[in-house]
Amino acid sequence: MRVEIWSDIACPWCYIGKARFEKGLAEFAHRDEVEVVHRSFELDPSRAKGDTALVIDMLAEKYGRSREEAAAMEANVAANAQSEGLGYRTEGRDHGNTFDIHRLLHLAKARGRQDELLTLAYRANFAEERSVFDAEVLVALAEEAGLDADEARAVLADPEAYADDVRTDEREAAELGANAVPFFVLDRRYGISGGQPSEVFVQALEQAWKDRPATALTTVGGDAAACDTDGACEVPQS
C-alpha cells in the first residue's frame, strides 16, 4: 500500500502530522508493506526567493494581530508539537519561499533519502537555530541526510533542477482537491486532511487495507488543524 503525503516545510501542522502519522503507522500490523512518499505543496508560492520574515511578524500581519497575540498563537502550536515529543521554537524562526527545499527533497527522493532529509529539514526549521531558507544550511542538511554535498549545491544553483517534479506534485494535489496540508492519500483511494490524532491514521490504514481495491477517493477522519493554500495555519485555542 502506498501513502502519499502532501506537505510544506513551513507548515507546523505538517511537522506535527508527520509525527502523528508515524506513530499510527508503527501500530499498523502491515506497516512493513506500506510505502510512504512525500509530495510537494507550497503554502506561499508567490513570495520571492530570499524574501524572509520572522514568523511572529508574519502571523501578526496576516491575521491583523498584535505581536503578543501572534506569539500566543505560536505558543499554542508549540504545545501541540511538544505533546508529540517534538522540539518547537516560538521565537526567532523565519518564513519564506520553500520551492528550493522541495526541489532538494526531490533529489533526495531520487537518491532514496527523502524521509531522512525531510525529517532533518523539519527539525532545523521548527526546533533548531538553522534557517532552511539559507542555501548553505540546506546543503549541510542534505549531507547529513546522506546526499552528496556538491550534487545538492548544484541542484540549488540550477533553478530548473527538479522544478517540474515539484509542479507535478502541486498539480496532482489540486486535482485531488487538496486545499490544505498536510494531506495524506492512501492508495489514491482514501484521503486524510490535517494533523489528525494517531488513532485516526491507524483506523484509516486498517480500512484502506481491508477494503482494497476500492474506486473513489474517500475522506477519512473529519476536520483537523491544517495550513491552507494562502498560508493560513489553524491554531487551536486549547
Disulfide bonds with the S-S distance in Angstrom:
Cys227-Cys233 2.18
